[in-house]
């Protein structure tokens, strides 16, 4: 039995004269759930199409269940692909769609009784209402169609299931239900292996065993959700996960305001502080005391905490947690900070001064963003000001 159900080595994919995926490596054990996270246009969909055999490979190899399928036709690969936009037959009922999908697996031949059993099992797994089976796609809601489309992909019992933005174009409640279904399926004893692409960091954290952060066709970092979140290797990776997004501070500016912090942090070798940024997660910030003097300088305490003064610019009660926008008062022109406070009984008033602290162990030093980095491309977590307008990120993927 192969140790990996999917193994990709040095995969390079082109669209016309443009290199879209470059030297991509990935090994997934049977049943592993991998989320590829990155901005629109970074090559996520192209990667899936390459694994599925819909586009030719420029270089590298793809192995599924121990068999090299690099140059095999798509129909000969035991792969299921959920496209970003539903691809259901408009003239067929849900039941007819599932019947055709179940019989599409080249490795099995189902009897009528077995076919009915497969449809019954997938309907229970994906919580499809029996009343949907005789209906056509145009009579279903967006969330219902998405669940049927996923059931159509899974009923083939593929070795590898490829999901292209499965939560796209459906409302939040439908997304929650679909994520619950996916979590249930992936936790089954003999689950298929998943490769799920998205630009949503929360989606990735909730579902993944392994996260691969991708940018401009290449892997920035791969690891478990905890590893990626707690130890990002770059500013781009740090910004990809978390809601709200992490605070990125100029390390040289922080050290100017608090020289002791430079001695307390783990610093990469061979790089100037001007090239580095400090990652400060919103939930790592604690408001510990009112700043009555309003002149307190930042410092590193004997207990290993960075303490710094702030003024509250804005607060938003989200039920069970409060989102804050804070302005450091120990440094000129320091950007506002986002902070998450849980169940605090002390009233927080705009304009009041506080002492904040964060553990030095929660801080990470990473390479700063380049001037040309496309930080806007990954759908950011909502800022406090954005909560008023309820704007959403575009979901188009090239």
N, C-alpha and C positions, 0 to 999 in steps of 0.2 A: 504493500500500500504506500503511495507517495506521501511524503511528509508535508508537502504543500499542495493545496488544490489549485493555487494560482501562483505562477512564478514568472515575473517579468524581468528581463535583463537587458539593460542598455537600450530600451525601446526609444526609437526616434521616428516621429511621424511628421509628414509634410502635407500641407494643403496648397496645391499649386507650387509656387516658388517660395512659399513661406514655411519656415520651420516652426511647428506649433508645439511639439513635444520633443524634448531633447535629453537623451541618455537617462531614461526613467527606469528605476529599479524598484521592484516591489515583490515581496514574498508573503503569501498569506496561507496560514494553516487551515485545514478543513473547518468550516463553521465560523471562521473569524470575520468580524464586521469591521471593515475599513472605510473611513470617511476621508475623501480627498477634498480639502478645503482651500479655496482660493477665489480671487476676484473674477468677474466676468471677463472672458477673453484670454484667460491664462492657459487654456488647453485642456480643461477638465472633460468637456464633452468629447473632444477629439480623442482623448485617452480611452474613454469608454468605447467609442466607435472602433478604435484600433483593436481593443481586446475582443470585441464582438466580431471582427472581421469585415467591417463595413468599409474600411479604407486600408490600403496596402501599407506595409511596414517598410520604411526606408532603411532602417538598421535595427538590430537587436532581435530578441526572441520572446515568444509567449508560450508558456507551457501550462496546460490544464490537466489536472489529474495525472501528471507524469508523462503526458503526450505533447510533443511539440506541435502546436497548431498555427505557427507563425504564418504559414502560407496556405492554410486550409480555408476553404470557402466558409462563409458565415453559417450556412445551414448545417455544416458538419461539426460545428462546435457546440458543446453542451452548455450553452450560455443563454440566459434570459436577459433582455434589455428593456427597461422601462424608459421610454423617451421622455424628454422634458415636457412635451405636449402630448396629450392622450392620443393613442393611435388605435382606437376601437373602430370596428366596422359599423358605419352608421345605419346600415340596412338590416343588421342582425340583432337578435336579442342578446341579453347578457349571457343566457345559458348557451346559446349557439356559439358566442365568442369564446366562452370557457371550454366548450367541447373541442373547438378547432385548436385552441392553444394546448390543451392536454394531449392531443394526438400529434403535436408537432415535434415532440422529443424523438429523435431518430433511434434512441436506444431501447424503446419499449413499444409494445403493441397491446393496447387496452381493449378488453371486451366491453360490451355495452354496460354490463353490471359494474365493472371496474371504473368505467368512465363516470357513471352516476355517483359512485362512491368518492371519486376524486373531487368532483364538483361539490359534493356535500361537505367533505373535509375542508376544502379551501374556503367555502362559504362560512363555515364555523370559525376557521382561523382568522379570516379577515372581517368577521362580523358583518357579512353581507345579509341583508334582509331577504328572506325567500321571495318576497313580493317583487324584488328587483329582477329576478331571473327572466320573467317573460317580457321585460321592458327593453326598449331600445335606448341607446346612450343619450339621445336628445331629451329624454324625459327624466334624466337624473340630474342632481345638483353637481357642482364641481367637485365637492368632496366625495360624493358617492361614486362619480366616474373615476376619480383617482384611486379609490380603493378597489374598484373593479379592475382597473388597468393593472394594478399591482397584483391582484389575484390572478389575472391572465398571465402575468410574467412568472409567478411562482408555481402555478399549476403544472408547468412543464417539468418541474423538479430538476432545474438546471444545477450543474456543479457550481457555477458562478452566476450570481444575480447582479446585474449592473443597473444602478438607479441614477438617473439623470435629473437632479433637482426634483425629487418626488413631492416636495411640499409646495412647489411653485403654483401660483395662481389659485390657491385655495385659502379660505379664511383660517384664523388662528385656531378655532375650536376643531375644525376638520383636520388641521395639521396635528393638533394634540392627539386626536383619536388615531390618526394614521401612524404617528410615532409609537403609540402604545401597541398597535398591531405589529409594527416592525420589531419592536423590542421583544414581544412575545414570540414571534417567529424565530428571531435570532437566538433566543435562549433555549430553544428546543434541542434535545439531545443530538439529533442528526440534522442539524440545520445546514442549509446551503451556505456558501461563502458569499459575502456581500462586498461590493465596491460601490459606494454611495458618494456622489459628488454634490457639493453645495457651497454657497458663500456664507452660510449662516453658522456662526461659531457655536451658538447654543444647541443647534441641531446636532452638530458634530460631537459636542461634549456629552449629550444625552444618549447617543446611540453607539458610539464607536468603541471598539476594543483597541483600534489603532487609528491615529490621525496622521495624515500626510498633508502638510501645508505646502502649497504649490504656487509658484509665481513665474510668469513668462516661460511656461513649458518645463520648468525644472523644479526639483524638490528643494525646499528651503530647510525643512526639518520633518522627521518622522518619529513617532513614538506613541506611548500611551497618552490618553487625555491628560492625566495628572502630570506627566513629564513635560508635555508641550505647554501646559498652562503655567506650571510652577518654574520651569527652567527654559524659557524661550531662548533661542540662539541669535535672534535679531529683532529689531523693532517691528518689522513686518509681521513676524510670527506672533509677537506679543499683542499686536493690535487685532489679530485675527480672532482671538478668543476673549470672551468676557463681556458681561453686560451690566453696567455700561463699560465702554472700552477702557483699557488701562490708561493711566497718566504717564506720558513720556516727558521726562524732565532733562534738561541739559545738565550733564554731569559736572561740567566745569562751573556752571552757575551755582549748582547746589553746594559744591566744595567751597566756592567763594563765600557763600553765606554761612557755611558750617564746615570749617577745615577738618574737624575731627572725623567727619563721615568718610573722608577719603582714606583714612587709616583703617576704618572698620569694615569697609566693603571689599569683596573679592574682585580684583581688577584683572581684566585680560592683559596679557603681556604684549609689549611692542606697539601699543596704541596710545595716542594722545587723548587726554580727557575731552578735548574739543571734538573728537570723533565718536564719543560714547554718549549713551543716554541711560538714564535711570528709569526702570520700570517700577511703577507704584500702582498696585491694584486698588480700586476704589474700596473694596471690602477690608483692605489691610489698614485703612485709616481709622483711628479712634479719636473721638473728641473726649479728652480726659479732664479738662478743667476750664473754667471761664478765665480769660486773660484780662484781669482787672487793671493791670498796669498798662496794657496795650503797647508795650515797648519791649516785650520779651524777644530775645534772640534765639535762633535755633541752636540745638545742642545734641550731643549723644550722651545718653544717661549711662550710669554704671550697670544697669540691667540690660543693656544692649538695645535701646530704643532710640530712634531719631525723633526728637521733639521739636515742633516748629509752630509758630503762631499763625492764625488765619482769621479772616473775617468771612462771615456767611453772606454770600451773594444771593443765593436762591435755595429754596427747599421745596420738595414735592413729596407729599404723602401718597404712597402707593399701596397702603394697606399692609401692615406687617413690616414694612421697611420704608425708610425715607431716603430719597436721593437728594444729595446736597451739591451745590457748586460753591467752592471755597476759593478765596484769594489769599495766598501766602502774603504776610506782611513783613517778612524778614528779607525779601529780595525784590528789587525793582524790576518791573516788567516780567515777572514770573507769570506763566499762563495759569488760568484758573484750573483748579483740581476738581474732579468728580469723586464723590465719596458715597458709600452706601452704609447707612446706619440702621440697625435692626432693633425694633421695639424699645426705643429710648423714651423714658418717661419725662425727662427734662425738656421743657419747651425750647425749640430752636428758632430764634428770631433773626430775620434778615438784618444785617448790620452789626450784630453782636460779635465780639472777639472771643476766640477760643484758643486753647493749646491743643494741638493734635499730636499723636504719636503713632509710629509704626515700627514694628520689629525690624531690626537690620537684616535678620534672616529671611524676611519676606521681600526684600529688595533684590533686584537683579540688574546687573550692568550689561548692556548690549550695545552693538554697533548702532549708531544713530542713523536715522533715515537719510538717504541721499536726497538731494534737492529735487531729483526727478522721479522719486518713488511715487507710485500711484496708490497712495493710501486711501483715496476715496473709493477705490474699486471694490474692496471688500465691504459688504454691507455693514456699516458701523452700528454699534449698539446705540440706542437713542440717547441723545443728550437731553438735558433738562429743558432747554429751549425748544427742542424738537417735539417734546411731549405735547406742546400746545397745538402744533400744526398737524401732528399725526402723519407726517410724510413717510413714504415707503421707498425702499430701494428698488431700482429696476431689476428684473430677473432674466434679462436676455443673455444668452450664452452663445458665443460663436464657436 
